Amino acid sequence: MVRLELDQVVIRRMKEDDIETVKALIKEGGEGTENRLILHVLTRPLCLFILAIVSSVLRCLVHSFILALAIPVFLLIIFLKITMPRATGVLGTSRPYWDYVGSSFRGAQDDTLENPYARISGKAAAAAKKRRVKPKTKEEASAPPEKIDPDREEAAGQVWLADCDGEIAGCACRESEKRPGIRRICRVVVGSWYRREGLGRLLVQSLERREREVGARRIYAHVPFPSKLGEAFFRKLGYQPLGERTREEDEEEDEEVKVETAERGFLGFPLTKVYYKDL
């Protein structure tokens, strides 16, 4: 673990040179999430009931108790790996996350978020040092620039990075503005060496401050269903689970539940939980 000085962290928009680093960071942060989601689906009562029926039928065909149990489970796991949205648990959206990251660097490149720790301490956050970029090969240099469709660019949203002395220590991904006054945080990732230092909280709170200033009234976060750590993180930041309010508040929330729904997988089982916060 590396001790961070949060008042020296620069939170900036992702640039083109950062894409590969951010991809690796997101992949590290989502490691094992897909397997936990599959285990969650397999252990639902309805799923177990269906597997039991299929196993009973196979028992009469293969004359092997072990094979009758293993074959349907194996086939269902393969089916879930193929059909489950790749981004579920990584960005909380069914859109392929490499497309999301790869086209999110566009727009104003000098944008930064206010660091509240720097304001409290009275210190100015140090300017991020220029990162060392691996030289491009001849093939990469001669290749024509990738053409990104405007619709894809618009849907990409934004990726904000926590830059610690030129090193990317974390990121927060925010989807595009689909509804007036509504924002969605797709994923918050902190590098393994910088966890439990308050960096994730800094990223989310700085992003909330910016969205509030531009007129957003509510922000959502989609958390992978089996992620207890993610649920605890957003609860500490004041987020509430959507759909768990009192009867008096249900009428307003019912409308939001219809619009802001969790990602669902096999047999309609929810793969994410929706949290929200009024800004």
N, C-alpha and C positions, 0 to 999 in steps of 0.2 A: 504494500500500500504506500502511496506517495502522499505526503502531506501537502495539501493545497492551500494557497492563499486566495480565497474566493474573491477578494477585492481586486486581484490582478488578472482575473479571468476576463477575456474578451469574447462576447457572444456575437457572432457574425453570420451572415448568409454564406451558404456553401458556394464554393467556386468550382469551376470545371476540374481543376487540378486535385480537388479533394474527393472526387467521386469514388475512386477505388478504395481510399482509406475509409470512407463512410460505409461503403458496401461491406467491407471486412468487419467494421464495428457493429453494424446491424446484424450480420450473420453470427457474430460472437454472442450478441445480446439475446438472440432468438434460439440459441443452441438448445436442443432438447424439448422446445416448446411443442413442436409438431407431435413428437412421440407421447407427450403428456396429454395432448388433446385426443389422440387416438385411443389411449388408455381410458380416458374419461368417457368417450363414446362407447367403447366396448363394455364398460361396466354399468351402463344404464339398464334398468330392469327390462324395458321393452326389447332392447338389443339382445340381452341374455336369453330372453324368451324365444326370440326368432332363431338364435344360434342353436338353442336346445332342440327346436323342432327340426331344423335342417340336419343336425347331428343324428337325430333319431331316424330320419329317412335314410341317411347315408349308412347308418349302422346295418341296415338290411341289405345294402348293396355291396359294401366293401368288406363286410365280415371282420372288421377290426375296430375295436372301441377307440383306440388311440387315434387312428386315421380319421374316424368319424368326428372326433373332437377337433383335431388339428386342421383338417382341410377347410372347413367353413371360416374358422378364425383367420387362417393364413390368407384366404381369398378376400375376406373383408378388409384386412389390413392393407393389402395391395390396392383394393378399390378406394379406400380412404386416402391413401398417399397420392393417388392419381387425381381424385376429384376434390380433395380438400384445398381451398384457396391457399396458394403458396404464401401469401402475405399474412394470413391469419396468425396472430401471435407475434408477427413481426411489425406490421404496420396497422393491423386491425382493419384491413380493407381487402376486398377480393381482387383489386387491381394488381397485376404483377409488380412486385416492389422494385425490381431492377429498373423497369421503365420509370417508375415513380422517382427513384433517386437520380437516374441518369438525365432526366429533363428538369430537375428542380433547381439547377444552378443558375438558370436563366433569370433575367431581370436585373435590378440594380445590384451591383456587386459590392458596393461600399456600405451597405446597410449594417448597422449594429444595433443591439438592444441595450437599453440602459441597465447597468449593473448596480443594484441597490446597495450592495456591500461596499462598493467603491464610494458611493455618496455618503454612507454612514461613517466610514473610516476616514473620509476626507482625502483619500488618495485617488489619483487618477489611474485607471487601469492601463497597464503598459501596452503599447501598440504591439500587435501580433507580429512576430518575426516572420519573414518570408520563408515558407517551407521549402525544403529541398525537394525538387521534383525529379523523378527518374527521367533521364533523357529518352526521347522517343526513338524507336528504331526507324530504319529507312522506310520500311513498309508502312509504319504508322504515320510518318511524316508525309509520305506521298499519297496516303489515302485521302479521298475527298471528305470534307466535314460532314458529319451525320446531319441529315435533314429531319427535323422534328416537326411533326404536324402541329399547327397552332392549337388545335383542340387538346392534343396530348400535353402540350406545354401549359395550357390553361388549367388542365386537370391535375398537373403535377404538384401544385401547392408550393410549399416552402420547406427547406431544411435549414435549421439553425444549428451552428456548431459552437461548442465551448472550446475556445482556443487558449491553451495554457502555454505561454511562451513559445508559440509556434507549433505545438503538438495538439492534435485533436483528441480531447479527453471524453467528449460526449456529444450527443446530438438530440434534437427534438424535431419531429416531422409534423408539419401542420398541413392538412388538406386544403384544397382550393375552397373559395367562398361559394358554396352552393346555395345558401339561404341567407338573406339579409340579417345581419346581427348575430349569426350563428357560426361558430368555428368548431373544428374538430382536431384534437391532437391524436395523431395516429400512432406515434411511437416515441418513447423516451428511452435512450440508451446511454449508459455510462460505462466507460472502459473499466475492465476488471481492476486496474491499478488505482482507480480514482473513486471507488465506491465508498459509501458511508462517510462522505466528506461534505455532503450538502450540495453537490454539483447538480444532481437531478432536480432538486428543489429550486435551485437558482435558474435553471433553464426554463422550467414551467412558469415560475413567478414572473420572470422577465418577459416571457411571451404573453402571459396574461395581461401584464401592464400595457404592452404595446397594443394588443387587441382592444383593450378597454379604451385607450386613447383614440382609436380610429372608429369607435362606435359599436363594437361588439357587445352584446348583452348576455350571452351565454356561451359556454365552451364545453364540449363533450370530450370524453376520453374513452376509448374502447380497450378493455383489458382482457387478455386471454383468460378463458374460464377457469383453468386450474391455477392461475398465478395469484397466490395468496400475497406474495410480496408486492405485486403491482396494485392489488386492491388496497393494502395497508398504506402504500405510498400515496395514492390519490386521496384516500380518506383523511390522512394527516394534513393534506393541502386544502381541505374543505370541500372536497367533491362528495356528492351523494349518489347512491345507486338509483338509476331511473326505474320507477315502478314500485318504490317502497315508501311512498309518502302516505300521510293520513287521509282519511275519507274526505275531509274538507278540501284537500288539495288535489284530489284525484282528477277532477274535471279538467283542469288545465294540463295536468301531466298526461292524461289519456291521449290528448291530441299529439303531444310530443312523442309518446310511445309509438304511435302509428307512423310517424315520420322517421324517427331515429331508432332503428331496430338493430338488434345484435346480429352478427354474422351467424348463419346456421349451416349445419352440415347434414350428415346422414340421418334420415328419418326426422329431420327438423330439429335435431338437438342443438341448443345454443353453443357456440364456440367462443363467444366473447360476452363480457358484461359491460353495460353502458353506464358510465358515471358522468355527472354534469356538475357545473358550478356557475352560478349567476354572478356576473362581473359587476 
